Amino acid sequence: MTRRFGVLIVVGVALAAAIGPWLVPHDPVAQNLPLRLSGPSWQHPLGLDELGRDLLARMLAGARVSLLVGLSVVTISAAAGVLIGAVAGYVGGALDTLVGRLMDVLMAFPGILLAIALVAVLGPSLRNVVLALVTIGWVGYARLVRGQVLKVRELEYVQAARALGASMPRVVARHVIPATFSSVTVQATLGMAAAIIAEASLSFLGLGVQPPTPSWGTMLDAGRSHLFDAPHLTIVPGLAIAVLVVGFNFAGDALRDRLDPRAT
Amino acid sequence: MLSYTLRRIALTVPVLLGVATLVFALIHLVPGDPAEAMLGESAPAADLDELRSRLGLNRPLLVQYGEFLAGVVRGDLGTSFRYRTPVRQEIVQRLGPTAQLAFAAMAVAVIIAIPLGVLGALHRGRPIDQAAMGLSLIGIAMPNFWLGPVLAIVFSVDLGWLPKSGSGTPAHLVLPAVTLGAALAAILARMTRASLIDELRELYVLAARARGVSRGRAVVAHALRNSLIPVVTIIGLQLGAVLTGTIITETIFSWPGVGRLLIQAISFRDYPLVQGCILFIAVTYVTMNLVVDLMYGWLDPRIRYQ
């Protein structure tokens, strides 16, 4: 039940982000300074921010940024990770050792530290956030797929394909990668939650999306200066991040139950 | 044990070399000229040249790399561009507050998690269990950059019980420690509950009860002690999350630690200090993982022979 609830949250937020501009007539960057920091009203259901911008319109626009970053990071990381992990695991030898060492080094940086470091030198922007998160993101997929490939490559149908003369790229693409598909899908769903949190963290630290583009992380950071006079500026975006992250985590669990009944 | 220790240390050396290499590469990833990025485009050519030579950027790349590695081995992380003091000195000054915050957060996590997990396990499936696990789910879902400001709204702004930010008194440590420890507490509570439920099914607990040991004593002195082994493992695994968490928590509460130093260094484009902080945090993480692994090897001899 709670897991279906996760799928509902994710679909709901995605829909709201997609049709946001039609739902709310306000421009998310249009300022109305005389009304700054005013609370909820019929015209502005979530109130206005420190520059008099409609908070609901900004939340919906911020949802687009969160989902866009999540999708980009997960898609590119998964594609790169699956390819690197599959080839390293299948070919083995020096290539596998080299990839293994590189993964060890990248994993020696805790959490998003390396992403912080990369954005710090490349400069804060949405593109650099995606680039930094992909740099650390592919490792998880590569490790997962490499481990599975080591198992799969010994299976009879893969041996049979090899014996029939199939080339290495063909065996990897047609027989090895598809076998890892379900676990990669689960990891990608959970990866969405991680990417959304990471983007919000970087934006909160001033290293992500730059104003005036709305992002839940930057909105939270801006709201911190108004804890006394407008706490809703902090509470609303934080709640949205927490709900969406729970949604993706539940959806990932639901997908795992569906794709891999043994895991439950 | 000695061969296991040496093997494990030998495996760490190439990782540390890789970490140092990546950190060295950081300054060369700056788009354009790092000296220009630090001083601004309109800086006089003489100042730019002076900074380039101070950072060693005008020397061949391999020489720079060699000197960087030699410096790291000696503990010399260069000079801060902003403070004009050794990077090492800046980091050492902030080490105490960061360590204090990290330990306080872990203590908060353990103090909240163990009773919550035990309650959940003893009342499995009942409302008290559902409430405890619901609370831990909230703890996992709430990002610390949200929890921190919300706690500040409640306990500083509304109730006026605790200071909103800064340092100096034990009261200043409470909100940052709870903010940083909440997620860890949530994970530990779930782990304690699951682990204790498994242990309570074991025959030795039943045997203790049959010998007349009270239920409370059977749980606390027998089952809980054994169920804490995986909990300790999780604490070890979560060290990285706590370390990165300090960066955000210190920024929220203006806590004078290494994490806040890093974010300030980034905003001033003080690349030597950024490199120093990143290297310091990563090396601390790798070292802590090494210590945790060696401890497992010591506690559980099976690991040594894998």
Chai-1 contact restraints between the chains, C-beta under 6 A:
chainA,res_idxA,chainB,res_idxB,connection_type,confidence,min_distance_angstrom,max_distance_angstrom,comment,restraint_id
A,D104,B,V15,contact,1.0,0.0,6.0,A-B,restraint_1
A,V105,B,V15,contact,1.0,0.0,6.0,A-B,restraint_2
A,V105,B,G18,contact,1.0,0.0,6.0,A-B,restraint_3
A,V105,B,V19,contact,1.0,0.0,6.0,A-B,restraint_4
A,A108,B,V15,contact,1.0,0.0,6.0,A-B,restraint_5
A,A108,B,V19,contact,1.0,0.0,6.0,A-B,restraint_6
A,A108,B,A282,contact,1.0,0.0,6.0,A-B,restraint_7
A,A108,B,V286,contact,1.0,0.0,6.0,A-B,restraint_8
A,F109,B,A282,contact,1.0,0.0,6.0,A-B,restraint_9
A,P110,B,G240,contact,1.0,0.0,6.0,A-B,restraint_10
A,P110,B,L243,contact,1.0,0.0,6.0,A-B,restraint_11
A,P110,B,T244,contact,1.0,0.0,6.0,A-B,restraint_12
A,P110,B,Y285,contact,1.0,0.0,6.0,A-B,restraint_13
A,G111,B,G240,contact,1.0,0.0,6.0,A-B,restraint_14
A,G111,B,A241,contact,1.0,0.0,6.0,A-B,restraint_15
A,G111,B,T244,contact,1.0,0.0,6.0,A-B,restraint_16
A,L113,B,T244,contact,1.0,0.0,6.0,A-B,restraint_17
A,L113,B,I281,contact,1.0,0.0,6.0,A-B,restraint_18
A,A117,B,L26,contact,1.0,0.0,6.0,A-B,restraint_19
A,A117,B,I278,contact,1.0,0.0,6.0,A-B,restraint_20
A,A120,B,I266,contact,1.0,0.0,6.0,A-B,restraint_21
A,A120,B,V274,contact,1.0,0.0,6.0,A-B,restraint_22
A,V121,B,L26,contact,1.0,0.0,6.0,A-B,restraint_23
A,V121,B,L29,contact,1.0,0.0,6.0,A-B,restraint_24
A,V121,B,V30,contact,1.0,0.0,6.0,A-B,restraint_25
A,I197,B,P143,contact,1.0,0.0,6.0,A-B,restraint_26
A,F204,B,F145,contact,1.0,0.0,6.0,A-B,restraint_27
A,L205,B,I263,contact,1.0,0.0,6.0,A-B,restraint_28
A,R224,B,P149,contact,1.0,0.0,6.0,A-B,restraint_29
A,L227,B,A152,contact,1.0,0.0,6.0,A-B,restraint_30
A,L227,B,I153,contact,1.0,0.0,6.0,A-B,restraint_31
A,L227,B,V157,contact,1.0,0.0,6.0,A-B,restraint_32
A,F228,B,V157,contact,1.0,0.0,6.0,A-B,restraint_33
A,P231,B,I153,contact,1.0,0.0,6.0,A-B,restraint_34
A,T234,B,P149,contact,1.0,0.0,6.0,A-B,restraint_35
A,G238,B,W146,contact,1.0,0.0,6.0,A-B,restraint_36
A,I241,B,P143,contact,1.0,0.0,6.0,A-B,restraint_37
A,A242,B,A141,contact,1.0,0.0,6.0,A-B,restraint_38
A,A242,B,M142,contact,1.0,0.0,6.0,A-B,restraint_39
A,V245,B,A141,contact,1.0,0.0,6.0,A-B,restraint_40
A,V246,B,A141,contact,1.0,0.0,6.0,A-B,restraint_41
